[in-house]
Amino acid sequence: MANFIPKQYKKEATTIRLDSEKLEKIDKMAAKYNISRSAFINQCIDYALENMDKNKDK
């Protein structure tokens, strides 16, 4: 599996709902890499989508 390396980049704004425990963990990880919460979430989504099992798309 490829390594996940957060980096800064721009995307469109959107709204999602997260439980408070998950949001706290996200905020800590984003702070660790000195990027925004939004950028971190975007990169987590990109990583997950790129690494999903292609055979389970159906």
C-alpha positions as a Python dict, from the first residue, in 0.01 Angstrom:
ca = {
    (1, 'M'): (0, 0, 0),
    (2, 'A'): (125, 349, -83),
    (3, 'N'): (223, 587, 194),
    (4, 'F'): (-16, 870, 276),
    (5, 'I'): (164, 1207, 270),
    (6, 'P'): (-66, 1506, 332),
    (7, 'K'): (3, 1821, 128),
    (8, 'Q'): (-174, 2151, 60),
    (9, 'Y'): (-399, 2201, -242),
    (10, 'K'): (-725, 2386, -323),
    (11, 'K'): (-1075, 2243, -378),
    (12, 'E'): (-1438, 2363, -379),
    (13, 'A'): (-1609, 2417, -44),
    (14, 'T'): (-1872, 2168, 77),
    (15, 'T'): (-2041, 2066, 402),
    (16, 'I'): (-2030, 1725, 573),
    (17, 'R'): (-2142, 1605, 916),
    (18, 'L'): (-1896, 1420, 1140),
    (19, 'D'): (-1919, 1292, 1495),
    (20, 'S'): (-1720, 1499, 1744),
    (21, 'E'): (-1465, 1226, 1823),
    (22, 'K'): (-1380, 1179, 1457),
    (23, 'L'): (-1354, 1555, 1406),
    (24, 'E'): (-1116, 1586, 1701),
    (25, 'K'): (-891, 1316, 1557),
    (26, 'I'): (-899, 1483, 1215),
    (27, 'D'): (-807, 1819, 1367),
    (28, 'K'): (-511, 1666, 1553),
    (29, 'M'): (-379, 1499, 1239),
    (30, 'A'): (-427, 1812, 1028),
    (31, 'A'): (-237, 2016, 1288),
    (32, 'K'): (42, 1757, 1292),
    (33, 'Y'): (95, 1814, 917),
    (34, 'N'): (28, 2189, 940),
    (35, 'I'): (-260, 2181, 691),
    (36, 'S'): (-627, 2279, 716),
    (37, 'R'): (-896, 2038, 826),
    (38, 'S'): (-1048, 2061, 479),
    (39, 'A'): (-724, 1982, 300),
    (40, 'F'): (-664, 1684, 528),
    (41, 'I'): (-1015, 1543, 474),
    (42, 'N'): (-985, 1591, 98),
    (43, 'Q'): (-657, 1402, 89),
    (44, 'C'): (-796, 1121, 306),
    (45, 'I'): (-1085, 1084, 63),
    (46, 'D'): (-850, 1087, -238),
    (47, 'Y'): (-629, 824, -75),
    (48, 'A'): (-926, 601, 10),
    (49, 'L'): (-1074, 626, -339),
    (50, 'E'): (-742, 553, -508),
    (51, 'N'): (-677, 250, -288),
    (52, 'M'): (-1018, 82, -291),
    (53, 'D'): (-1033, -271, -428),
    (54, 'K'): (-1128, -224, -793),
    (55, 'N'): (-1322, -553, -794),
    (56, 'K'): (-1564, -429, -528),
    (57, 'D'): (-1689, -131, -734),
    (58, 'K'): (-1993, -329, -855),
}
